[in-house]
Amino acid sequence: MTEDYAARVRGKPIPKQHVETFLGTSSPRGAGRVDVRLRRVGATSHDAAAQARRHRQQRRWATQVIVTDELARRACAERGLTPPPDARPMHLLTIPETDVADLGSIVAAALAHSPAARALLAALEREQEVPETAVRDYYDRNRDRFLTPDALRTGADPYAEPADIQPYEHVRDGIAQELRHAAARRAFFDWLDAARADVEYAEGHEHPGDPTHQDHEHRH
């Protein structure tokens, strides 16, 4: 008998229909939409084999997004977090290309799709402590990012004239927030890797990068 679930998370089955519904409501048009990853698989070939492969990878990709949402819901419950309701229509969700590049399409789509994933990421960000030495070091190593407006207009060398650089006190809070944000994303990746380690997948719903199936891809 064919399994009617796409995956099991701590014994709880995720119905295949959830995956198909997610795929069916994700618009196939427009760069930066929730399916940005899907259109890259077999998109230049129209033969039957390529189309079948594309569909298999779409299904595996979507399964990961749904699994991430379920894992995030559980993590929020364990932490006493209550994710806000998300009234946005799924097919209108967009993903900035920078998020896809920085996070990978699965995590970027999960954060766009899942209020629980966003709530968890926000909680992780609040937990991050950035040492003052790290903030100062970032400022000293990236002076070109803190040129004054006049220095930017004239194309000044950020390492030649200290007066062309915004004072540390003016940019310190922004740097700390940026480093905290980056640390939270790393913590989210670490959490997700650990959380999905014992997820059981039905055949045809494995991770797109799982090397045990023929269509695997290492890009996420």
N, C-alpha and C positions, 0 to 999 in steps of 0.2 A: 504493500500500500504506500502511495506517495505521501511524504510528509506534508502536512498542511501549514507548517510554520517555516519562516525564513531563518529564524535563530531562536535560541533559548538563552535568556539572561537569568542566571541563578535559578534555573528550572522554569521560569516563566516564558511561555512561547510568544513570539512575535509573529502574528499571522502573515502569511505571504501577501494577503490582500492589502495590508498596511503599506507594503513596499510598492505594490502596483498602484495604489491610490496616490502615493507620493509621486511616482513617475508620471501618472496620468494628469496630475494637476500642476506639474512643473512645465512651464512654457518652454518649447524648444527654440525660441527666437530670442535674439539679442545678446550681445556680449555682456558679461557680468551678471546674467540671470542665474538662478539657482542651479541650472543644469549646465553651467559653463564647462564642467568637467566632461559631461556626457558627450558633447558635440565633438570632442577631440578623438574619440575612439571610432576608428573606421569611417571617419567623416568624408574621406576622399574617394572611397570605393563604394560601388553600388551592387556588387555581386552578392549573391545569396549568402556565401560563407562569411563575408565581411559584415553583412547586416546582422547575421546571427551572432557573430562574435560581439558586435557592438551592443546588441540587446543584452547579452549575458553580462557584459561589463557594466552596463547601465543598472541592471538589477543588483549586481554586487555592490556598486557604488551607493545606490539608494539604501540598501540594507545597512551599510555602515552609518549612514546619516540617521536612520531610524534607531539603530542600536545605540548610537551616541546619545540620542535624546533620552532613551530609556535609562541608560546608565546615569545620565545627568539628573534625571528625576529622582533616582534612588539616592544619589549623592546629596541632593538638596534636602531630601527627607531626613537623611542621617545627620545633616548639619542644622536642621531646624529652619531651613530657608523656604520661603514661599514664593516661587516664581510668579511674576505678574501674568495675567491672562494676555494672550496674544491674539488680537482681533484682526490682524492683517491677513488678507487672502494669500495663501501659499504661492499661488501662481504669479503674484506681484512682487514676491521677495526678490531683491537684487543683492548681488555680492560685488563689492568693489574689487577690481582686478588686483589691487595691491594686497587685499586680504587673501585672495587665491594664491598669489605669489608668496606671501609671508607664511600662511598657515597651511597651505595645501587645500585642495578643493573639498575634501571630506569635512575637515574641521570648519572651514569657512562656511560651507553649506549648513552644517549642523548648528553653528552659531546664528545663522540667519533664520533657520527653521525653528529652533528650540528655545523658548524662554528659559527653560531649566538650565540649558548649557550656558546661556548668557548670565543667568543669576550666579551660577557656579564660578564662572570666570571673574565676575565682579567681586565675589567673596574672596577668591584667591588673590585678586589685586589688592584688596584691603589688608590682606595678611602679609604682604611683602614689605620687608624693611630694607631700605637702600642706604648703605653707609655713606656718610658725608664724604669720605675719601673717594668712593666710587663716583659720586657726583662731580667732585672737583677734577678727578682724573679724566672723566669724559669731556669736561669743559676744556681742559688743557690739551687734549689730544684731537679735538675737533673745532679748533678756533675758526675754521672757515665757515662753520654753521652759525656763527654769532657775530658776523660783520655788522657794523652799523648801516643804516639805510644809505648814508652818503658813501661809505666805503663800497657798498654793493654797486652803486651807480658808477663809481669811478674804476671798479675792478681792482681794488687795492689788494695787496698781498697780505693775507691774514697773519702771516708770521714775521712781517717786517716792522709794522708799526702798532704797538699796543693800543694806541688811541683809536684805532679803527675797529676794535673789538668791544662789544657790549660788556659792561661790567658783570662780573660773576654774580653779584647780588641781584641783578635784574633778570637773569635767566636761570638761576639756581632751581627755583620751584618747577619750572617747565622741564628741566633736565631730569629732576628726581621723578616726576610723574612719568616721563617717557621710559626711564629705566624700570620703574615699578610695573608699568604696563608690559614691558618686554619680559620681565621676570614672571609675571602672572601667566603669560602665554606659555612660557616654558613649563611652569607648574601644571598648567592645563594638559599639555602634551604628556607629561609624566603621569598625571592622574589617569588619562585616557588609556595609555599603554598598559598600565597596571589593571585598570578596571575591566578592560575587554579581554584580558588574558584567558579567562575561563569561559568566555562566551562560546556556545556551541552553534555551528552554522549548518543549515541543511545544504545538501548538494545543490550547487548552482548559485549559492548565496555567500560564498566565501569572500574574504577580503580581495579587492581587485589586485593587490600586490602579493597574494599568497602564491608562492612558487609551486605549490602542489597541483595547481590547475593550469591548463595549457594557455589560457589567455592572460596570465598574470602580467601586471605592469608594476614597476617599482615606483612610478610617480603616483602621488596621492592627490 
